[in-house]
């Protein structure tokens, strides 16, 4: 049927597009963007992401632990500690992200 033909063509074009993205030599001379997109630099991409994930995780964990430990033992105290944890952690992540990027270019 027509619907099956259209679906088969869509699947085939997606497979072809994925294959071209994985093998930039097949896409011709005018696909520098596809060629550049397929290269993954371990230091910049993988190690940088892992460094940021570890730093942000430790940062949020320390902030949450401190705010939770020093909160008042009431529902209002826990609520205020939670709100302040989210705000301080969010701003801290932005600041640390800026410094990590500025220092290591990650």
C-alpha positions in Angstrom: 0.0 0.0 0.0 1.0 3.6 -0.3 1.3 4.0 3.5 3.7 1.1 3.7 5.8 2.4 0.8 6.1 5.9 2.5 7.0 4.3 5.9 9.6 2.1 4.2 11.1 5.1 2.4 11.2 7.1 5.7 13.0 4.2 7.5 15.4 3.9 4.6 16.2 7.6 4.5 16.8 7.6 8.3 19.1 4.6 8.0 21.0 6.3 5.2 21.2 9.6 7.1 22.6 7.8 10.2 25.1 5.9 8.0 26.2 9.1 6.4 26.6 10.7 9.8 28.7 7.8 11.0 30.7 7.5 7.8 31.4 11.1 6.5 33.5 9.8 3.6 30.2 8.7 1.9 28.6 12.2 1.9 30.9 13.9 -0.6 33.2 16.9 -0.5 30.6 19.4 0.7 29.9 17.9 4.1 32.5 19.3 6.4 29.9 19.9 9.1 28.9 16.2 9.1 32.6 15.3 9.1 33.3 17.6 12.0 30.2 16.4 13.9 31.3 12.8 13.9 34.7 13.4 15.6 34.6 13.1 19.4 37.6 14.5 21.2 38.1 12.5 24.4 39.6 15.3 26.4 37.2 18.0 25.5 34.0 16.0 25.2 34.2 13.0 27.5 36.7 14.0 30.2 35.3 17.5 30.4 31.7 16.3 30.8 32.8 13.8 33.4 34.8 16.5 35.3 31.8 18.8 35.4 29.4 16.0 36.5 31.7 15.1 39.4 32.2 18.7 40.4 28.5 19.6 40.2 27.5 16.4 42.0 29.9 17.0 44.9 28.9 20.7 45.0 25.1 20.0 45.2 25.7 17.2 47.7 27.7 19.4 50.0 25.3 22.3 49.8 22.3 20.0 50.4 23.9 18.3 53.3 24.9 21.6 55.0 21.5 23.2 54.5 19.7 20.1 55.7 21.9 19.7 58.7 21.5 23.4 59.8 17.7 23.6 59.1 15.2 24.0 61.9 13.5 20.8 62.8 10.0 21.9 61.6 8.2 21.6 58.3 8.8 25.3 57.7 12.5 24.9 58.4 12.8 22.0 56.1 10.9 23.9 53.4 13.1 26.9 53.7 16.3 24.7 53.7 15.0 23.0 50.5 14.3 26.3 48.8 17.6 27.8 49.7 19.4 24.6 48.7 17.9 24.8 45.2 18.7 28.5 44.8 22.3 28.3 46.1 23.1 25.1 44.2 21.8 26.5 41.0 23.8 29.7 41.3 26.9 27.7 42.4 26.6 25.5 39.4 26.5 28.5 37.1 29.6 30.0 38.8 31.6 26.8 38.9 30.7 26.1 35.2 32.0 29.5 34.2 35.3 28.9 36.1 35.8 25.3 34.8 35.2 26.5 31.3 37.5 29.5 31.7 40.3 27.6 33.3 40.3 24.4 31.2 38.2 25.3 28.2 35.9 22.4 28.7 
